[in-house]
């Protein structure tokens, strides 16, 4: 009889252990159920790059409109803070690249909505709006509408010193032809473009020189470029230590300027240049451009070598002279020894 209380006590202990084990098991099963439920739910953020890519794949697979781009554009019309607007614009840009049919179905009103973001006070919103406009500029039917924002883009580039904004704005301008009505504004911002070119931010420099090279092919702008004031160390842009991508673009720029100033249209007028102008730095009597070009002929990158040779030829033989082998010595910027 004395063993009965002991056995009852053991049974109580056993029941407690079983109860604890059962409770722990229930908690574990509940955890697994919740975890599985979370995995089964659709992602909350449908603006992430992964979600957008998934939508694009589904659209291609099933041939139907995902509605994602329209939803984002509609949300942009609502009152949002700067961060939200930046994220929405970033997602719109990705959608334009990934969802081609949906992007083509947009309207000029959508372009105007994105363009209105260029007036936002926050620079990050401006940058994302520029990126979105560039994405839309790849669709031909929107180019005329986007060109209407060219003057505003040039204003932003010339008044805000922000490398990321410069890159975004210049990429947009380089991605479409600029209409003639923009030329007066281009003349006004030429000093700012030269300042960006002589900065230390390679990506912005490359975009600036590409734009300047395109403008150098315009008869009514070439003098404004050649007479634009530059720093005394402007020829450092032609040093062999510069990145090959920048060197190549700078050499293309020099070749186009050389060809432009040698054209009959340009030579018909006697031009006068500032002492520290692009013209004097590249083509003046005291210019050391020839030395820089000769050093680049043996540059490790073949594209740079070839482009340096093209500049040398353009300097020695202006286009109107005729056949290059018979070019008279007076046209050469190089002495006989060189």
C-alpha positions as CSV (number, residue, x, y, z in Angstrom):
1,X,0.0,0.0,0.0
2,X,2.9,2.3,0.6
3,X,3.8,2.0,-3.1
4,X,0.5,3.4,-4.3
5,X,1.2,7.1,-3.5
6,X,4.6,6.8,-5.1
7,X,3.1,5.3,-8.3
8,X,0.4,8.0,-8.4
9,X,3.1,10.6,-8.1
10,X,5.1,9.1,-11.0
11,X,2.0,9.0,-13.1
12,X,1.4,12.8,-12.4
13,X,5.0,13.5,-13.4
14,X,4.5,11.4,-16.6
15,X,1.3,13.2,-17.5
16,X,3.1,16.6,-17.0
17,X,5.9,15.5,-19.3
18,X,3.5,14.3,-21.9
19,X,1.5,17.5,-21.6
20,X,4.7,19.6,-22.1
21,X,5.7,17.4,-25.1
22,X,2.3,17.7,-26.6
23,X,2.3,21.5,-26.1
24,X,5.8,21.8,-27.7
25,X,4.6,19.7,-30.6
26,X,1.5,21.8,-31.1
27,X,3.6,25.0,-31.1
28,X,6.0,23.5,-33.6
29,X,3.1,22.4,-35.9
30,X,1.6,25.8,-35.5
31,X,4.9,27.4,-36.5
32,X,5.2,25.2,-39.6
33,X,1.6,26.0,-40.6
34,X,2.2,29.7,-40.3
35,X,5.5,29.5,-42.2
36,X,3.9,27.5,-45.0
37,X,1.1,30.1,-45.2
38,X,3.5,32.9,-45.5
39,X,5.3,31.1,-48.3
40,X,2.0,30.6,-50.2
41,X,1.0,34.3,-50.0
42,X,1.9,36.6,-52.9
43,X,4.8,39.0,-52.2
44,X,3.6,42.2,-50.6
45,X,5.9,44.4,-52.7
46,X,5.0,44.0,-56.4
47,X,7.4,46.8,-57.4
48,X,10.5,44.9,-56.7
49,X,12.7,43.9,-59.7
50,X,12.0,40.2,-59.1
51,X,8.2,40.7,-59.1
52,X,8.4,42.8,-62.3
53,X,10.5,40.3,-64.1
54,X,8.1,37.6,-63.0
55,X,5.2,39.6,-64.4
56,X,7.1,40.1,-67.7
57,X,7.6,36.3,-68.0
58,X,4.0,35.6,-67.2
59,X,2.9,38.1,-69.8
60,X,5.1,36.5,-72.5
61,X,3.9,33.1,-71.5
62,X,0.1,33.8,-71.5
63,X,0.0,36.8,-73.9
64,X,-1.9,39.1,-71.6
65,X,-1.4,42.5,-70.1
66,X,-0.1,42.4,-66.5
67,X,-1.5,45.8,-65.7
68,X,1.6,46.5,-63.6
69,X,2.8,49.6,-65.6
70,X,-0.6,51.2,-65.6
71,X,-1.0,50.6,-61.9
72,X,2.4,52.3,-61.2
73,X,1.5,55.3,-63.4
74,X,-1.8,55.7,-61.6
75,X,-0.1,55.5,-58.2
76,X,2.3,58.3,-59.4
77,X,-0.6,60.6,-59.8
78,X,-1.5,60.2,-56.1
79,X,0.2,62.4,-53.4
80,X,3.4,60.6,-52.5
81,X,6.5,61.6,-50.5
82,X,9.9,61.9,-52.3
83,X,11.0,58.4,-51.5
84,X,7.8,56.8,-52.7
85,X,7.9,58.8,-56.0
86,X,11.5,57.7,-56.5
87,X,10.7,54.1,-56.0
88,X,7.6,54.3,-58.3
89,X,9.6,56.0,-61.1
90,X,12.4,53.4,-60.7
91,X,9.8,50.6,-61.1
92,X,8.2,52.3,-64.1
93,X,11.6,52.5,-65.8
94,X,12.1,48.7,-65.3
95,X,8.6,48.0,-66.6
96,X,9.2,50.1,-69.7
97,X,12.2,48.0,-70.5
98,X,10.6,44.6,-69.6
99,X,7.0,45.1,-70.6
100,X,7.4,46.4,-74.2
101,X,3.7,46.0,-75.3
102,X,2.4,47.7,-72.1
103,X,5.0,50.5,-72.5
104,X,3.9,51.1,-76.1
105,X,0.3,51.3,-75.0
106,X,1.1,54.3,-72.8
107,X,0.1,57.8,-73.9
108,X,1.6,61.3,-74.2
109,X,-0.3,62.1,-71.0
110,X,1.8,59.5,-69.2
111,X,5.0,61.1,-70.6
112,X,3.8,64.5,-69.4
113,X,3.1,63.0,-66.0
114,X,6.7,61.7,-65.7
115,X,8.0,64.9,-67.1
116,X,6.3,66.9,-64.4
117,X,8.5,65.1,-61.9
118,X,11.4,67.1,-63.2
119,X,10.0,70.0,-61.2
120,X,10.1,68.1,-57.9
121,X,12.2,69.6,-55.1
122,X,14.0,66.3,-54.5
123,X,17.0,65.6,-56.7
124,X,16.5,61.8,-56.4
125,X,13.0,62.2,-57.9
126,X,14.4,64.3,-60.8
127,X,17.1,61.6,-61.4
128,X,14.6,58.8,-61.5
129,X,12.3,60.9,-63.8
130,X,15.2,61.4,-66.2
131,X,15.9,57.6,-66.2
132,X,12.2,56.9,-66.9
133,X,12.1,59.4,-69.8
134,X,15.2,57.8,-71.3
135,X,13.5,54.4,-71.1
136,X,10.4,55.8,-72.9
137,X,12.6,57.6,-75.5
138,X,13.4,54.1,-76.9
139,X,9.8,54.1,-78.2
140,X,9.7,56.2,-81.4
141,X,6.2,57.6,-80.9
142,X,7.1,59.3,-77.6
143,X,10.3,61.0,-78.8
144,X,8.6,64.3,-79.9
145,X,6.8,64.5,-76.6
146,X,10.0,63.9,-74.7
147,X,11.9,66.4,-76.8
148,X,9.6,69.1,-75.3
149,X,11.4,68.5,-72.0
150,X,14.9,69.1,-73.5
151,X,15.2,72.7,-72.4
152,X,14.2,71.7,-68.8
153,X,16.8,68.9,-68.8
154,X,19.5,71.3,-70.0
155,X,18.5,73.7,-67.3
156,X,18.8,71.0,-64.6
157,X,22.2,69.9,-65.9
158,X,23.5,73.5,-65.9
159,X,22.2,74.6,-62.5
160,X,22.5,71.6,-60.3
161,X,26.0,70.2,-59.5
162,X,25.1,66.5,-59.0
163,X,27.0,63.9,-60.9
164,X,24.2,61.3,-60.9
165,X,21.8,64.0,-62.3
166,X,24.3,64.9,-64.9
167,X,24.7,61.3,-66.0
168,X,20.9,60.7,-66.2
169,X,20.2,64.0,-68.0
170,X,23.0,63.6,-70.5
171,X,22.1,60.0,-71.2
172,X,18.6,61.1,-72.1
173,X,19.8,63.9,-74.4
174,X,22.2,61.5,-76.1
175,X,19.5,59.0,-76.7
176,X,17.4,61.2,-79.0
177,X,17.9,63.9,-81.7
178,X,17.7,67.4,-80.3
179,X,15.4,69.8,-82.2
180,X,16.6,73.1,-83.5
181,X,14.6,75.1,-81.1
182,X,16.9,73.8,-78.3
183,X,20.0,75.4,-79.9
184,X,19.8,78.8,-78.1
185,X,19.6,77.0,-74.8
186,X,22.5,74.8,-75.8
187,X,24.6,77.9,-76.4
188,X,23.8,79.1,-72.9
189,X,24.7,75.8,-71.2
190,X,27.9,75.2,-73.2
191,X,30.2,76.5,-70.3
192,X,28.4,74.0,-67.9
193,X,29.0,71.1,-70.4
194,X,32.6,72.0,-70.6
195,X,32.8,72.1,-66.8
196,X,31.3,68.7,-66.5
197,X,33.8,67.4,-69.2
198,X,36.7,68.7,-67.1
199,X,35.4,67.2,-63.8
200,X,36.8,64.0,-62.3
201,X,33.7,61.8,-62.7
202,X,34.3,59.6,-65.7
203,X,30.8,58.5,-66.4
204,X,29.6,62.1,-66.5
205,X,32.6,63.2,-68.6
206,X,31.9,60.5,-71.2
207,X,28.2,61.5,-71.5
208,X,29.2,65.2,-71.8
209,X,31.8,64.7,-74.5
210,X,29.3,62.5,-76.5
211,X,26.8,65.3,-76.5
212,X,29.4,67.9,-77.4
213,X,30.6,65.6,-80.3
214,X,27.1,65.5,-81.6
215,X,26.7,69.2,-81.4
216,X,30.0,69.8,-83.1
217,X,28.3,68.5,-86.3
218,X,25.9,71.4,-86.2
219,X,27.0,74.3,-88.4
220,X,25.3,76.9,-86.1
221,X,26.9,75.5,-82.9
222,X,30.5,74.7,-83.8
223,X,31.7,78.3,-83.2
224,X,30.1,78.3,-79.8
225,X,31.9,75.1,-78.9
226,X,35.3,76.3,-80.3
227,X,35.0,79.7,-78.5
228,X,33.9,78.2,-75.2
229,X,36.4,78.9,-72.4
230,X,38.2,76.0,-70.8
231,X,40.7,75.4,-68.1
232,X,44.4,75.8,-68.8
233,X,44.9,72.0,-68.3
234,X,42.3,71.1,-70.9
235,X,44.7,68.9,-72.8
236,X,45.0,66.6,-69.8
237,X,42.0,65.0,-71.3
238,X,44.3,63.6,-74.0
239,X,46.8,62.1,-71.6
240,X,47.4,58.4,-72.1
241,X,46.7,57.8,-68.4
242,X,43.0,58.6,-68.9
243,X,40.5,55.7,-69.2
244,X,40.3,54.4,-72.7
245,X,36.6,55.0,-72.9
246,X,37.1,58.7,-72.2
247,X,40.1,59.0,-74.5
248,X,38.2,57.5,-77.4
249,X,35.3,60.0,-77.0
250,X,37.6,63.0,-76.6
251,X,39.5,62.0,-79.8
252,X,36.1,61.7,-81.7
253,X,35.3,65.2,-80.4
254,X,38.6,66.6,-81.6
255,X,38.2,65.0,-85.0
256,X,34.7,66.4,-85.5
257,X,35.9,69.9,-84.4
258,X,38.8,69.7,-86.8
259,X,36.5,68.7,-89.7
260,X,34.0,71.3,-88.8
261,X,36.4,74.2,-88.7
262,X,37.9,73.1,-92.0
263,X,34.5,73.0,-93.8
264,X,33.9,75.7,-96.5
265,X,30.8,76.9,-94.6
266,X,33.0,77.7,-91.5
267,X,36.0,79.0,-93.4
268,X,33.8,81.5,-95.2
269,X,33.9,83.7,-92.0
270,X,36.9,85.1,-90.1
271,X,36.3,84.0,-86.5
272,X,37.9,85.4,-83.4
273,X,38.4,83.3,-80.3
274,X,39.0,83.8,-76.6
275,X,42.6,83.2,-75.4
276,X,41.5,80.2,-73.2
277,X,39.0,78.8,-75.7
278,X,38.7,75.2,-77.0
279,X,40.0,76.4,-80.3
280,X,43.2,77.8,-78.8
281,X,43.7,74.7,-76.6
282,X,43.4,72.3,-79.6
283,X,44.3,74.3,-82.7
284,X,46.1,77.4,-81.5
285,X,49.7,78.2,-82.3
286,X,50.9,77.3,-78.8
287,X,48.8,74.1,-78.6
288,X,50.6,70.9,-77.6
289,X,47.9,68.7,-79.0
290,X,50.3,67.2,-81.6
291,X,52.5,65.8,-78.8
292,X,49.5,64.2,-77.1
293,X,48.3,62.6,-80.3
294,X,51.6,61.1,-81.1
295,X,51.8,59.5,-77.7
296,X,48.3,58.0,-78.2
297,X,49.3,56.3,-81.4
298,X,51.0,53.7,-79.3
299,X,48.2,53.5,-76.7
300,X,47.5,49.9,-75.6
301,X,43.9,50.1,-76.8
302,X,43.5,49.7,-80.5
303,X,40.3,51.9,-80.7
304,X,42.3,54.8,-79.2
305,X,45.2,54.3,-81.5
306,X,43.0,54.3,-84.6
307,X,41.0,57.4,-83.5
308,X,44.3,59.3,-82.7
309,X,45.5,58.6,-86.2
310,X,42.2,59.9,-87.6
311,X,42.6,63.1,-85.7
312,X,46.2,63.5,-87.0
313,X,45.0,62.9,-90.6
314,X,42.2,65.5,-90.2
315,X,44.7,68.1,-88.9
316,X,47.1,67.5,-91.7
317,X,44.6,67.2,-94.5
318,X,41.4,69.3,-94.2
319,X,38.5,67.9,-96.1
320,X,38.4,70.6,-98.8
321,X,42.0,70.1,-99.8
322,X,41.1,67.0,-101.8
323,X,43.2,63.9,-102.0
324,X,45.1,63.4,-98.8
325,X,48.5,62.2,-100.0
326,X,48.9,65.5,-101.9
327,X,48.1,67.7,-98.9
328,X,50.5,70.7,-98.9
329,X,52.7,71.0,-95.8
330,X,51.1,74.4,-94.8
331,X,48.0,72.5,-93.7
332,X,49.9,70.3,-91.2
333,X,50.0,70.9,-87.5
334,X,53.1,68.7,-87.3
335,X,56.6,69.5,-88.3
336,X,58.5,67.5,-90.9
337,X,60.4,65.5,-88.4
338,X,57.1,64.3,-86.8
